[in-house]
Amino acid sequence: MSEDTHLPAARIAQKLRDAGIRCEIVELVPTDKAVLDHDRFVFLLMLSLLTVLAWGYLLWLWADLGMPMDMTGFRMIPSGMGLMIPTHMP
């Protein structure tokens, strides 16, 4: 037996190996600060890009709202639904 069998994970892994099941113990190590800074930078860059694209899309929609056609021959139906009909119709 190895000296790390006092750990619960090592004991469980050894029992699984004895039963014929292949298993490994993965030791988590602290991540380097440079990697975390790089990931944080990429995340903030993508978040900023997404924000700029969303605002650009909203501005594009706002600019596209203008009605280029002449609406003087139409009147609004007072139904609250925003329907327009020609003025010569009853």
Secondary structure as UniProt FT lines:
FT   TURN            3..6
FT   HELIX           8..18
FT   TURN            19..20
FT   HELIX           33..64
FT   TURN            72..73
FT   STRAND          74..76
FT   TURN            78..79
FT   STRAND          84..86
FT   TURN            87..88
//
